[in-house]
Amino acid sequence: MQAWIEDCESNHALCRLPPSAAPWLPTRLLDVGDPNMSAHPRIVETKSMPAGNVVYAALSHMWGDVYTAPPLQTMQYNYSTLQQSISPDRLPLNFLNALGTCLSLGIQYIWIDSLCIIQDSEEDWRREAETMHMVYKNARVTIVA
């Protein structure tokens, strides 16, 4: 995958942003942690990230049956907890696989809609939905599950 990504960025003009483009980041990303799980994944606000070229992946996925087995979601009541740490056993397998893919590609951050948008905040959902096209456009890679 890494070779395909590098080939795409090197040889396809449409796959790379112009050098003068200011880096665009979503409001929130999921820090994938580390391969040994000594640092668990957690939600980070990008406004607090150091300036520079932050690389992230995006996950495009089916939520499945949201009534009987919804994925972990960021809500107003659990937002601060998810900013501290997310135990991997709370994440569905497709999220864990996406985090593993990021780690193997050397990508520290991923955008996952159910975690990076506060699901029970109409204001947050509306604001973030308006920029969703930018999330995918500016991701280094989109993982589809």
Contacts in CASP RR format, 6 or more apart in sequence:
PFRMAT RR
TARGET T0000
AUTHOR 0000-0000-0000
METHOD contacts of the structure
MODEL  1
MQAWIEDCESNHALCRLPPSAAPWLPTRLLDVGDPNMSAHPRIVETKSMP
AGNVVYAALSHMWGDVYTAPPLQTMQYNYSTLQQSISPDRLPLNFLNALG
TCLSLGIQYIWIDSLCIIQDSEEDWRREAETMHMVYKNARVTIVA
1 101 0 8 1.000
1 104 0 8 1.000
1 105 0 8 1.000
1 141 0 8 1.000
2 105 0 8 1.000
5 105 0 8 1.000
5 140 0 8 1.000
5 141 0 8 1.000
8 15 0 8 1.000
9 15 0 8 1.000
9 16 0 8 1.000
17 138 0 8 1.000
23 52 0 8 1.000
23 53 0 8 1.000
23 54 0 8 1.000
23 138 0 8 1.000
24 134 0 8 1.000
24 138 0 8 1.000
25 46 0 8 1.000
25 49 0 8 1.000
25 54 0 8 1.000
25 56 0 8 1.000
25 138 0 8 1.000
26 46 0 8 1.000
26 56 0 8 1.000
26 111 0 8 1.000
26 116 0 8 1.000
26 128 0 8 1.000
26 131 0 8 1.000
26 134 0 8 1.000
26 135 0 8 1.000
27 45 0 8 1.000
27 46 0 8 1.000
27 47 0 8 1.000
27 116 0 8 1.000
27 127 0 8 1.000
27 128 0 8 1.000
27 131 0 8 1.000
28 43 0 8 1.000
28 44 0 8 1.000
28 45 0 8 1.000
28 46 0 8 1.000
28 111 0 8 1.000
28 115 0 8 1.000
28 116 0 8 1.000
28 117 0 8 1.000
29 43 0 8 1.000
29 44 0 8 1.000
29 46 0 8 1.000
29 54 0 8 1.000
29 56 0 8 1.000
29 109 0 8 1.000
29 110 0 8 1.000
29 111 0 8 1.000
29 116 0 8 1.000
30 41 0 8 1.000
30 42 0 8 1.000
30 43 0 8 1.000
30 44 0 8 1.000
30 86 0 8 1.000
30 99 0 8 1.000
30 109 0 8 1.000
30 110 0 8 1.000
30 111 0 8 1.000
30 112 0 8 1.000
30 115 0 8 1.000
30 116 0 8 1.000
31 39 0 8 1.000
31 41 0 8 1.000
31 42 0 8 1.000
31 43 0 8 1.000
31 44 0 8 1.000
31 108 0 8 1.000
31 109 0 8 1.000
32 41 0 8 1.000
32 99 0 8 1.000
32 100 0 8 1.000
32 102 0 8 1.000
32 103 0 8 1.000
32 107 0 8 1.000
32 108 0 8 1.000
32 109 0 8 1.000
32 110 0 8 1.000
33 39 0 8 1.000
33 40 0 8 1.000
33 41 0 8 1.000
33 42 0 8 1.000
33 99 0 8 1.000
33 103 0 8 1.000
33 108 0 8 1.000
34 103 0 8 1.000
35 100 0 8 1.000
35 103 0 8 1.000
37 88 0 8 1.000
40 85 0 8 1.000
40 86 0 8 1.000
40 87 0 8 1.000
40 88 0 8 1.000
41 85 0 8 1.000
41 86 0 8 1.000
41 88 0 8 1.000
41 91 0 8 1.000
41 99 0 8 1.000
42 82 0 8 1.000
42 83 0 8 1.000
42 84 0 8 1.000
42 85 0 8 1.000
42 86 0 8 1.000
43 74 0 8 1.000
43 79 0 8 1.000
43 82 0 8 1.000
43 83 0 8 1.000
43 86 0 8 1.000
43 115 0 8 1.000
43 116 0 8 1.000
44 83 0 8 1.000
44 109 0 8 1.000
45 83 0 8 1.000
46 54 0 8 1.000
54 109 0 8 1.000
55 107 0 8 1.000
55 108 0 8 1.000
55 109 0 8 1.000
55 140 0 8 1.000
56 107 0 8 1.000
56 108 0 8 1.000
56 109 0 8 1.000
56 110 0 8 1.000
56 111 0 8 1.000
56 138 0 8 1.000
56 139 0 8 1.000
56 140 0 8 1.000
57 98 0 8 1.000
57 101 0 8 1.000
57 102 0 8 1.000
57 105 0 8 1.000
57 107 0 8 1.000
57 109 0 8 1.000
57 110 0 8 1.000
57 111 0 8 1.000
57 139 0 8 1.000
57 140 0 8 1.000
57 141 0 8 1.000
57 142 0 8 1.000
57 143 0 8 1.000
58 110 0 8 1.000
58 111 0 8 1.000
58 112 0 8 1.000
58 135 0 8 1.000
58 136 0 8 1.000
58 139 0 8 1.000
58 141 0 8 1.000
58 142 0 8 1.000
58 143 0 8 1.000
59 94 0 8 1.000
59 95 0 8 1.000
59 98 0 8 1.000
59 110 0 8 1.000
59 111 0 8 1.000
59 112 0 8 1.000
59 113 0 8 1.000
59 142 0 8 1.000
59 143 0 8 1.000
59 144 0 8 1.000
59 145 0 8 1.000
60 136 0 8 1.000
60 142 0 8 1.000
60 143 0 8 1.000
60 144 0 8 1.000
60 145 0 8 1.000
61 71 0 8 1.000
61 94 0 8 1.000
61 95 0 8 1.000
61 98 0 8 1.000
61 112 0 8 1.000
61 144 0 8 1.000
61 145 0 8 1.000
62 145 0 8 1.000
63 70 0 8 1.000
63 71 0 8 1.000
63 114 0 8 1.000
64 70 0 8 1.000
64 71 0 8 1.000
70 114 0 8 1.000
71 91 0 8 1.000
71 92 0 8 1.000
71 95 0 8 1.000
71 114 0 8 1.000
72 86 0 8 1.000
72 90 0 8 1.000
72 91 0 8 1.000
72 92 0 8 1.000
72 95 0 8 1.000
72 114 0 8 1.000
72 115 0 8 1.000
73 114 0 8 1.000
73 115 0 8 1.000
73 119 0 8 1.000
74 82 0 8 1.000
74 114 0 8 1.000
74 115 0 8 1.000
74 116 0 8 1.000
74 117 0 8 1.000
74 118 0 8 1.000
74 119 0 8 1.000
75 118 0 8 1.000
75 119 0 8 1.000
75 120 0 8 1.000
76 118 0 8 1.000
76 120 0 8 1.000
76 121 0 8 1.000
79 118 0 8 1.000
82 115 0 8 1.000
86 115 0 8 1.000
88 96 0 8 1.000
88 99 0 8 1.000
91 99 0 8 1.000
94 145 0 8 1.000
95 112 0 8 1.000
95 115 0 8 1.000
97 145 0 8 1.000
98 110 0 8 1.000
98 112 0 8 1.000
98 143 0 8 1.000
98 145 0 8 1.000
99 110 0 8 1.000
101 143 0 8 1.000
102 108 0 8 1.000
102 109 0 8 1.000
102 110 0 8 1.000
102 143 0 8 1.000
105 141 0 8 1.000
107 140 0 8 1.000
107 141 0 8 1.000
110 143 0 8 1.000
111 135 0 8 1.000
111 139 0 8 1.000
113 132 0 8 1.000
116 128 0 8 1.000
117 124 0 8 1.000
117 125 0 8 1.000
117 128 0 8 1.000
117 129 0 8 1.000
118 124 0 8 1.000
118 125 0 8 1.000
119 125 0 8 1.000
136 142 0 8 1.000
END
